[in-house]
Amino acid sequence: MSTALANTLTAADRCDRCGAQAYVRARLASGGELLFCGHHARKHLPALTGIAEISDETGRLSSEPSLER
């Protein structure tokens, strides 16, 4: 997995399969880009490994939310 991609995914980035918040970006050599939620990333990324630059931010799913008062 690559961390070299400059853009961090935000809540506005949505999974191309289901519309949930995207946590994984796959940039294809042809210039295309695919966004996936954690579920669809696990399903589709094996087919993209080696042909796409992958940015995986699914680690954010398990981090503790901060409580601000």
C-alpha angles and dihedrals in degrees: 000000000000128000093180095095112108102212119079114210116248135196088269091064109092134195112261090220105046110003096245119136110292120234099167129059123192115194112198123214088240089064098258124128132210126196123202139183115230093267096051092041090059089049100046108025096081088066092049098046109116095015099061137045105241127207110190117192096164088118086078088068093069099043119110114255115242118241112221122187 
